Amino acid sequence: MSLIANHAAINARVIGANEHESHYIFDLLMNNNPEIVPDVLSTDTHGVNHINFALLDLFGYSFAPRYARVGRIINDMFDIKKTSTIVHVGRLAT
């Protein structure tokens, strides 16, 4: 896994194929060379977990993950359900 800025690798870490890369995102960012400080971190779906959202926000970074299947992710995160009940409000004054 590598930290890239302007198409150049500025930090890297070798992790096992069976390890989830989201566990190493914050560590990779914090062990970065202080001369180049990114303000936005972007990952694929495997770099996402709720702790990364909280930690990166706490330390002032913007976290911009790319989701492969956006519709499924939104439904899983927010549990959207359709309802057939419609509430009618009384007639508006004219």
PAMI-178881 format. One record per atom (N, C-alpha, C, O): residue number from 1; atom name; x negated, y negated, z negated; residue in one letter. Coordinates in nm, 3 decimals. Atoms other than C-alpha are relative to their C-alpha. Example, Ala and Ser with C-alpha at 12.3 -4.5 7.8 and 13.67 -1.06 7.14 Angstrom:
BEGIN
<node 1, N, <-0.089, 0.119, 0.000>, A>
<node 1, CA, <-1.230, 0.450, -0.780>, A>
<node 1, C, <-0.090, -0.120, 0.000>, A>
<node 1, O, <-0.194, -0.118, -0.066>, A>
<node 2, N, <0.082, 0.119, 0.006>, S>
<node 2, CA, <-1.367, 0.106, -0.714>, S>
<node 2, C, <0.077, -0.109, -0.073>, S>
<node 2, O, <0.026, -0.220, -0.090>, S>
//
This chain:
BEGIN
<node 1, N, <-0.085, 0.115, 0.000>, M>
<node 1, CA, <0.000, 0.000, 0.000>, M>
<node 1, C, <-0.090, -0.121, 0.000>, M>
<node 1, O, <-0.194, -0.121, -0.065>, M>
<node 2, N, <0.088, 0.117, -0.010>, S>
<node 2, CA, <-0.139, -0.344, 0.082>, S>
<node 2, C, <0.080, -0.129, -0.011>, S>
<node 2, O, <0.199, -0.133, 0.024>, S>
<node 3, N, <-0.056, 0.134, 0.007>, L>
<node 3, CA, <-0.069, -0.710, 0.016>, L>
<node 3, C, <-0.056, -0.077, 0.118>, L>
<node 3, O, <-0.177, -0.093, 0.129>, L>
<node 4, N, <0.042, 0.062, -0.124>, I>
<node 4, CA, <-0.079, -0.898, 0.346>, I>
<node 4, C, <0.047, -0.145, 0.005>, I>
<node 4, O, <0.163, -0.173, -0.026>, I>
<node 5, N, <-0.034, 0.141, -0.019>, A>
<node 5, CA, <-0.086, -1.275, 0.408>, A>
<node 5, C, <-0.051, -0.043, 0.136>, A>
<node 5, O, <-0.170, -0.027, 0.165>, A>
<node 6, N, <0.036, 0.043, -0.135>, N>
<node 6, CA, <-0.087, -1.414, 0.762>, N>
<node 6, C, <-0.070, 0.112, 0.078>, N>
<node 6, O, <-0.171, 0.088, 0.145>, N>
<node 7, N, <0.047, -0.118, -0.072>, H>
<node 7, CA, <-0.149, -1.065, 0.904>, H>
<node 7, C, <-0.139, 0.048, -0.041>, H>
<node 7, O, <-0.203, 0.122, 0.034>, H>
<node 8, N, <0.129, -0.046, 0.051>, A>
<node 8, CA, <-0.465, -1.011, 0.696>, A>
<node 8, C, <0.020, 0.060, -0.139>, A>
<node 8, O, <0.084, -0.002, -0.225>, A>
<node 9, N, <-0.013, -0.065, 0.131>, A>
<node 9, CA, <-0.486, -0.768, 0.404>, A>
<node 9, C, <-0.084, -0.075, -0.104>, A>
<node 9, O, <-0.203, -0.098, -0.083>, A>
<node 10, N, <0.073, 0.071, 0.104>, I>
<node 10, CA, <-0.580, -0.952, 0.085>, I>
<node 10, C, <-0.014, 0.083, -0.127>, I>
<node 10, O, <-0.092, 0.047, -0.216>, I>
<node 11, N, <0.011, -0.090, 0.114>, N>
<node 11, CA, <-0.532, -0.669, -0.166>, N>
<node 11, C, <0.058, 0.134, 0.041>, N>
<node 11, O, <0.152, 0.139, 0.119>, N>
<node 12, N, <-0.049, -0.132, -0.035>, A>
<node 12, CA, <-0.480, -0.294, -0.142>, A>
<node 12, C, <-0.014, 0.095, -0.118>, A>
<node 12, O, <-0.098, 0.076, -0.207>, A>
<node 13, N, <0.005, -0.102, 0.104>, R>
<node 13, CA, <-0.415, 0.005, -0.363>, R>
<node 13, C, <0.045, 0.132, 0.062>, R>
<node 13, O, <0.146, 0.136, 0.134>, R>
<node 14, N, <-0.035, -0.132, -0.052>, V>
<node 14, CA, <-0.407, 0.374, -0.276>, V>
<node 14, C, <0.090, 0.068, -0.102>, V>
<node 14, O, <0.054, 0.081, -0.219>, V>
<node 15, N, <-0.091, -0.073, 0.087>, I>
<node 15, CA, <-0.109, 0.559, -0.420>, I>
<node 15, C, <0.033, 0.133, 0.066>, I>
<node 15, O, <0.016, 0.149, 0.187>, I>
<node 16, N, <-0.035, -0.131, -0.051>, G>
<node 16, CA, <0.005, 0.918, -0.382>, G>
<node 16, C, <0.126, -0.003, 0.084>, G>
<node 16, O, <0.209, -0.092, 0.069>, G>
<node 17, N, <-0.117, -0.007, -0.087>, A>
<node 17, CA, <0.263, 1.019, -0.123>, A>
<node 17, C, <0.128, 0.027, -0.078>, A>
<node 17, O, <0.237, -0.005, -0.031>, A>
<node 18, N, <-0.119, -0.031, 0.080>, N>
<node 18, CA, <0.498, 1.136, -0.399>, N>
<node 18, C, <0.037, -0.112, -0.097>, N>
<node 18, O, <0.135, -0.098, -0.171>, N>
<node 19, N, <-0.028, 0.110, 0.092>, E>
<node 19, CA, <0.488, 0.804, -0.590>, E>
<node 19, C, <0.084, -0.107, 0.068>, E>
<node 19, O, <0.064, -0.138, 0.185>, E>
<node 20, N, <-0.087, 0.105, -0.054>, H>
<node 20, CA, <0.753, 0.536, -0.541>, H>
<node 20, C, <-0.077, -0.132, -0.001>, H>
<node 20, O, <-0.128, -0.173, -0.105>, H>
<node 21, N, <0.083, 0.120, -0.009>, E>
<node 21, CA, <0.585, 0.218, -0.418>, E>
<node 21, C, <0.055, -0.119, -0.078>, E>
<node 21, O, <-0.020, -0.213, -0.105>, E>
<node 22, N, <-0.056, 0.112, 0.075>, S>
<node 22, CA, <0.822, -0.011, -0.608>, S>
<node 22, C, <-0.062, -0.013, -0.139>, S>
<node 22, O, <-0.059, -0.121, -0.199>, S>
<node 23, N, <0.064, 0.005, 0.132>, H>
<node 23, CA, <0.639, 0.081, -0.930>, H>
<node 23, C, <-0.132, -0.076, 0.002>, H>
<node 23, O, <-0.185, -0.109, -0.104>, H>
<node 24, N, <0.132, 0.063, -0.012>, Y>
<node 24, CA, <0.321, -0.084, -0.799>, Y>
<node 24, C, <0.002, -0.140, 0.060>, Y>
<node 24, O, <-0.102, -0.203, 0.071>, Y>
<node 25, N, <-0.010, 0.130, -0.065>, I>
<node 25, CA, <0.450, -0.404, -0.635>, I>
<node 25, C, <-0.049, -0.113, -0.090>, I>
<node 25, O, <-0.131, -0.195, -0.049>, I>
<node 26, N, <0.037, 0.107, 0.092>, F>
<node 26, CA, <0.413, -0.628, -0.940>, F>
<node 26, C, <-0.149, 0.007, -0.035>, F>
<node 26, O, <-0.216, -0.096, -0.042>, F>
<node 27, N, <0.141, -0.019, 0.032>, D>
<node 27, CA, <0.071, -0.482, -1.027>, D>
<node 27, C, <-0.088, -0.048, 0.115>, D>
<node 27, O, <-0.191, -0.111, 0.092>, D>
<node 28, N, <0.076, 0.043, -0.117>, L>
<node 28, CA, <-0.055, -0.543, -0.673>, L>
<node 28, C, <-0.002, -0.152, 0.011>, L>
<node 28, O, <-0.105, -0.211, 0.045>, L>
<node 29, N, <-0.009, 0.146, -0.007>, L>
<node 29, CA, <0.063, -0.903, -0.684>, L>
<node 29, C, <-0.080, -0.068, -0.112>, L>
<node 29, O, <-0.145, -0.169, -0.088>, L>
<node 30, N, <0.070, 0.060, 0.113>, M>
<node 30, CA, <-0.082, -0.977, -1.029>, M>
<node 30, C, <-0.152, 0.020, 0.007>, M>
<node 30, O, <-0.227, -0.059, -0.050>, M>
<node 31, N, <0.144, -0.025, -0.016>, N>
<node 31, CA, <-0.424, -0.828, -0.940>, N>
<node 31, C, <-0.055, -0.061, 0.128>, N>
<node 31, O, <-0.161, -0.020, 0.176>, N>
<node 32, N, <0.039, 0.067, -0.123>, N>
<node 32, CA, <-0.447, -1.050, -0.634>, N>
<node 32, C, <-0.112, -0.100, -0.025>, N>
<node 32, O, <-0.126, -0.152, -0.136>, N>
<node 33, N, <0.103, 0.103, 0.004>, N>
<node 33, CA, <-0.741, -1.280, -0.561>, N>
<node 33, C, <0.067, -0.136, -0.024>, N>
<node 33, O, <0.162, -0.169, 0.047>, N>
<node 34, N, <-0.068, 0.125, 0.032>, P>
<node 34, CA, <-0.650, -1.619, -0.715>, P>
<node 34, C, <-0.012, -0.109, 0.107>, P>
<node 34, O, <0.055, -0.212, 0.097>, P>
<node 35, N, <0.015, 0.101, -0.104>, E>
<node 35, CA, <-0.761, -1.810, -0.403>, E>
<node 35, C, <0.121, -0.003, 0.094>, E>
<node 35, O, <0.156, -0.108, 0.148>, E>
<node 36, N, <-0.118, -0.009, -0.085>, I>
<node 36, CA, <-0.459, -1.691, -0.205>, I>
<node 36, C, <0.117, 0.044, -0.086>, I>
<node 36, O, <0.120, 0.157, -0.136>, I>
<node 37, N, <-0.114, -0.030, 0.087>, V>
<node 37, CA, <-0.131, -1.706, -0.397>, V>
<node 37, C, <0.127, -0.004, 0.084>, V>
<node 37, O, <0.173, -0.112, 0.121>, V>
<node 38, N, <-0.126, 0.000, -0.076>, P>
<node 38, CA, <0.181, -1.594, -0.208>, P>
<node 38, C, <0.115, -0.047, -0.087>, P>
<node 38, O, <0.112, -0.031, -0.209>, P>
<node 39, N, <-0.118, 0.042, 0.075>, D>
<node 39, CA, <0.516, -1.741, -0.308>, D>
<node 39, C, <0.122, 0.087, 0.030>, D>
<node 39, O, <0.220, 0.083, -0.043>, D>
<node 40, N, <-0.108, -0.091, -0.036>, V>
<node 40, CA, <0.739, -1.485, -0.134>, V>
<node 40, C, <-0.058, 0.140, 0.019>, V>
<node 40, O, <-0.161, 0.156, 0.085>, V>
<node 41, N, <0.042, -0.139, -0.017>, L>
<node 41, CA, <0.704, -1.108, -0.157>, L>
<node 41, C, <0.110, 0.074, 0.075>, L>
<node 41, O, <0.226, 0.071, 0.035>, L>
<node 42, N, <-0.096, -0.073, -0.081>, S>
<node 42, CA, <0.874, -0.896, 0.109>, S>
<node 42, C, <-0.042, 0.146, 0.006>, S>
<node 42, O, <-0.160, 0.176, 0.026>, S>
<node 43, N, <0.026, -0.144, -0.006>, T>
<node 43, CA, <0.901, -0.516, 0.103>, T>
<node 43, C, <0.107, 0.067, 0.083>, T>
<node 43, O, <0.204, 0.004, 0.125>, T>
<node 44, N, <-0.107, -0.077, -0.061>, D>
<node 44, CA, <1.096, -0.243, 0.272>, D>
<node 44, C, <0.089, 0.055, -0.112>, D>
<node 44, O, <0.075, 0.014, -0.227>, D>
<node 45, N, <-0.094, -0.054, 0.098>, T>
<node 45, CA, <1.367, -0.044, 0.095>, T>
<node 45, C, <-0.070, 0.071, -0.116>, T>
<node 45, O, <-0.018, 0.070, -0.227>, T>
<node 46, N, <0.070, -0.076, 0.104>, H>
<node 46, CA, <1.112, 0.163, -0.101>, H>
<node 46, C, <-0.072, -0.089, -0.101>, H>
<node 46, O, <-0.121, -0.039, -0.203>, H>
<node 47, N, <0.064, 0.091, 0.095>, G>
<node 47, CA, <0.969, -0.146, -0.273>, G>
<node 47, C, <0.098, -0.068, -0.093>, G>
<node 47, O, <0.061, -0.160, -0.166>, G>
<node 48, N, <-0.105, 0.068, 0.074>, V>
<node 48, CA, <1.299, -0.238, -0.437>, V>
<node 48, C, <0.039, 0.078, -0.125>, V>
<node 48, O, <0.061, 0.199, -0.120>, V>
<node 49, N, <-0.067, -0.048, 0.120>, N>
<node 49, CA, <1.414, -0.182, -0.793>, N>
<node 49, C, <0.043, -0.122, -0.081>, N>
<node 49, O, <-0.005, -0.232, -0.055>, N>
<node 50, N, <-0.054, 0.114, 0.075>, H>
<node 50, CA, <1.598, -0.400, -1.046>, H>
<node 50, C, <-0.108, -0.070, -0.082>, H>
<node 50, O, <-0.100, -0.191, -0.104>, H>
<node 51, N, <0.107, 0.059, 0.080>, I>
<node 51, CA, <1.285, -0.456, -1.254>, I>
<node 51, C, <-0.084, -0.096, 0.084>, I>
<node 51, O, <-0.125, -0.201, 0.036>, I>
<node 52, N, <0.076, 0.089, -0.088>, N>
<node 52, CA, <1.100, -0.605, -0.956>, N>
<node 52, C, <0.072, -0.132, 0.021>, N>
<node 52, O, <0.009, -0.238, 0.020>, N>
<node 53, N, <-0.076, 0.124, -0.015>, F>
<node 53, CA, <1.380, -0.857, -0.901>, F>
<node 53, C, <-0.018, -0.089, -0.123>, F>
<node 53, O, <-0.042, -0.209, -0.110>, F>
<node 54, N, <0.010, 0.078, 0.124>, A>
<node 54, CA, <1.363, -0.965, -1.267>, A>
<node 54, C, <-0.141, -0.052, -0.023>, A>
<node 54, O, <-0.159, -0.170, -0.054>, A>
<node 55, N, <0.138, 0.042, 0.026>, L>
<node 55, CA, <0.982, -0.972, -1.303>, L>
<node 55, C, <-0.048, -0.107, 0.097>, L>
<node 55, O, <-0.110, -0.205, 0.056>, L>
<node 56, N, <0.046, 0.097, -0.099>, L>
<node 56, CA, <0.916, -1.158, -0.981>, L>
<node 56, C, <0.070, -0.134, -0.018>, L>
<node 56, O, <0.008, -0.239, 0.000>, L>
<node 57, N, <-0.071, 0.124, 0.028>, D>
<node 57, CA, <1.184, -1.415, -1.062>, D>
<node 57, C, <-0.056, -0.067, -0.125>, D>
<node 57, O, <-0.072, -0.189, -0.128>, D>
<node 58, N, <0.055, 0.053, 0.125>, L>
<node 58, CA, <1.044, -1.456, -1.413>, L>
<node 58, C, <-0.135, -0.069, 0.022>, L>
<node 58, O, <-0.164, -0.170, -0.043>, L>
<node 59, N, <0.131, 0.057, -0.027>, F>
<node 59, CA, <0.696, -1.529, -1.273>, F>
<node 59, C, <0.000, -0.100, 0.116>, F>
<node 59, O, <-0.106, -0.143, 0.160>, F>
<node 60, N, <-0.011, 0.107, -0.100>, G>
<node 60, CA, <0.825, -1.772, -1.007>, G>
<node 60, C, <-0.019, 0.043, 0.144>, G>
<node 60, O, <-0.043, -0.043, 0.229>, G>
<node 61, N, <0.012, -0.047, -0.138>, Y>
<node 61, CA, <0.805, -1.554, -0.694>, Y>
<node 61, C, <0.138, 0.025, 0.058>, Y>
<node 61, O, <0.232, 0.057, -0.015>, Y>
<node 62, N, <-0.122, -0.037, -0.070>, S>
<node 62, CA, <1.078, -1.507, -0.436>, S>
<node 62, C, <-0.017, 0.142, 0.051>, S>
<node 62, O, <-0.118, 0.174, 0.113>, S>
<node 63, N, <0.004, -0.139, -0.044>, F>
<node 63, CA, <1.155, -1.142, -0.366>, F>
<node 63, C, <0.097, 0.015, 0.115>, F>
<node 63, O, <0.218, -0.005, 0.098>, F>
<node 64, N, <-0.082, -0.009, -0.121>, A>
<node 64, CA, <1.284, -1.081, -0.013>, A>
<node 64, C, <-0.013, 0.139, 0.062>, A>
<node 64, O, <-0.084, 0.156, 0.161>, A>
<node 65, N, <0.010, -0.134, -0.057>, P>
<node 65, CA, <1.329, -0.709, 0.049>, P>
<node 65, C, <0.078, 0.013, 0.130>, P>
<node 65, O, <0.173, -0.061, 0.154>, P>
<node 66, N, <-0.069, -0.031, -0.124>, R>
<node 66, CA, <1.435, -0.572, 0.385>, R>
<node 66, C, <0.070, 0.133, -0.020>, R>
<node 66, O, <0.005, 0.235, -0.042>, R>
<node 67, N, <-0.077, -0.123, 0.017>, Y>
<node 67, CA, <1.714, -0.317, 0.357>, Y>
<node 67, C, <0.028, 0.063, 0.135>, Y>
<node 67, O, <0.068, -0.006, 0.229>, Y>
<node 68, N, <-0.024, -0.070, -0.125>, A>
<node 68, CA, <1.744, -0.053, 0.626>, A>
<node 68, C, <0.149, 0.009, 0.031>, A>
<node 68, O, <0.189, -0.011, 0.146>, A>
<node 69, N, <-0.146, -0.011, -0.017>, R>
<node 69, CA, <2.120, -0.004, 0.573>, R>
<node 69, C, <0.068, -0.098, -0.096>, R>
<node 69, O, <0.102, -0.062, -0.208>, R>
<node 70, N, <-0.050, 0.107, 0.086>, V>
<node 70, CA, <2.256, -0.331, 0.437>, V>
<node 70, C, <0.139, 0.030, -0.054>, V>
<node 70, O, <0.165, 0.009, -0.173>, V>
<node 71, N, <-0.137, -0.027, 0.044>, G>
<node 71, CA, <2.622, -0.225, 0.421>, G>
<node 71, C, <0.005, 0.098, -0.115>, G>
<node 71, O, <0.078, 0.076, -0.212>, G>
<node 72, N, <0.001, -0.101, 0.106>, R>
<node 72, CA, <2.551, 0.082, 0.209>, R>
<node 72, C, <-0.059, -0.056, -0.129>, R>
<node 72, O, <-0.009, -0.028, -0.238>, R>
<node 73, N, <0.065, 0.058, 0.117>, I>
<node 73, CA, <2.320, -0.111, -0.025>, I>
<node 73, C, <0.095, -0.094, -0.073>, I>
<node 73, O, <0.104, -0.090, -0.195>, I>
<node 74, N, <-0.093, 0.094, 0.063>, I>
<node 74, CA, <2.578, -0.385, -0.087>, I>
<node 74, C, <0.113, 0.075, -0.068>, I>
<node 74, O, <0.153, 0.038, -0.179>, I>
<node 75, N, <-0.107, -0.078, 0.063>, N>
<node 75, CA, <2.852, -0.129, -0.154>, N>
<node 75, C, <-0.048, 0.069, -0.126>, N>
<node 75, O, <0.027, 0.077, -0.224>, N>
<node 76, N, <0.054, -0.065, 0.119>, D>
<node 76, CA, <2.628, 0.055, -0.401>, D>
<node 76, C, <-0.028, -0.099, -0.112>, D>
<node 76, O, <-0.006, -0.067, -0.229>, D>
<node 77, N, <0.035, 0.099, 0.101>, M>
<node 77, CA, <2.518, -0.262, -0.580>, M>
<node 77, C, <0.124, -0.064, -0.063>, M>
<node 77, O, <0.126, -0.090, -0.183>, M>
<node 78, N, <-0.115, 0.076, 0.048>, F>
<node 78, CA, <2.859, -0.428, -0.611>, F>
<node 78, C, <0.127, 0.081, -0.014>, F>
<node 78, O, <0.226, 0.028, -0.065>, F>
<node 79, N, <-0.116, -0.088, 0.014>, D>
<node 79, CA, <3.106, -0.134, -0.596>, D>
<node 79, C, <0.127, -0.066, 0.053>, D>
<node 79, O, <0.223, -0.086, -0.021>, D>
<node 80, N, <-0.112, 0.068, -0.064>, I>
<node 80, CA, <3.344, -0.301, -0.351>, I>
<node 80, C, <0.108, 0.103, 0.032>, I>
<node 80, O, <0.081, 0.206, 0.093>, I>
<node 81, N, <-0.113, -0.089, -0.027>, K>
<node 81, CA, <3.689, -0.139, -0.334>, K>
<node 81, C, <0.113, -0.081, 0.061>, K>
<node 81, O, <0.135, -0.197, 0.025>, K>
<node 82, N, <-0.114, 0.066, -0.061>, K>
<node 82, CA, <3.988, -0.224, -0.120>, K>
<node 82, C, <0.122, 0.022, -0.089>, K>
<node 82, O, <0.141, 0.131, -0.144>, K>
<node 83, N, <-0.125, -0.013, 0.075>, T>
<node 83, CA, <4.317, -0.291, -0.298>, T>
<node 83, C, <0.115, -0.037, 0.091>, T>
<node 83, O, <0.101, -0.121, 0.180>, T>
<node 84, N, <-0.117, 0.029, -0.083>, S>
<node 84, CA, <4.662, -0.296, -0.147>, S>
<node 84, C, <0.096, -0.095, -0.071>, S>
<node 84, O, <0.201, -0.127, -0.016>, S>
<node 85, N, <-0.087, 0.090, 0.075>, T>
<node 85, CA, <4.811, -0.525, -0.412>, T>
<node 85, C, <-0.027, -0.144, 0.041>, T>
<node 85, O, <-0.141, -0.189, 0.038>, T>
<node 86, N, <0.012, 0.141, -0.035>, I>
<node 86, CA, <4.877, -0.881, -0.297>, I>
<node 86, C, <0.085, -0.079, -0.097>, I>
<node 86, O, <0.203, -0.049, -0.117>, I>
<node 87, N, <-0.071, 0.086, 0.096>, V>
<node 87, CA, <4.974, -1.144, -0.550>, V>
<node 87, C, <0.047, -0.123, 0.075>, V>
<node 87, O, <-0.034, -0.194, 0.135>, V>
<node 88, N, <-0.055, 0.117, -0.066>, H>
<node 88, CA, <5.207, -1.412, -0.413>, H>
<node 88, C, <0.016, -0.112, -0.101>, H>
<node 88, O, <0.065, -0.092, -0.212>, H>
<node 89, N, <-0.016, 0.119, 0.083>, V>
<node 89, CA, <5.197, -1.761, -0.558>, V>
<node 89, C, <0.128, -0.068, 0.045>, V>
<node 89, O, <0.163, -0.066, 0.163>, V>
<node 90, N, <-0.125, 0.070, -0.033>, G>
<node 90, CA, <5.519, -1.960, -0.574>, G>
<node 90, C, <-0.018, -0.104, 0.108>, G>
<node 90, O, <-0.130, -0.140, 0.143>, G>
<node 91, N, <0.001, 0.097, -0.110>, R>
<node 91, CA, <5.611, -2.210, -0.304>, R>
<node 91, C, <-0.070, -0.129, -0.044>, R>
<node 91, O, <-0.044, -0.181, -0.153>, R>
<node 92, N, <0.070, 0.123, 0.028>, L>
<node 92, CA, <5.384, -2.514, -0.291>, L>
<node 92, C, <0.091, -0.119, 0.025>, L>
<node 92, O, <0.174, -0.116, 0.116>, L>
<node 93, N, <-0.080, 0.121, -0.017>, A>
<node 93, CA, <5.539, -2.859, -0.330>, A>
<node 93, C, <-0.045, -0.074, 0.126>, A>
<node 93, O, <-0.163, -0.078, 0.158>, A>
<node 94, N, <0.034, 0.074, -0.122>, T>
<node 94, CA, <5.556, -3.064, -0.010>, T>
<node 94, C, <0.020, -0.148, -0.019>, T>
<node 94, O, <-0.004, -0.225, 0.074>, T>
//
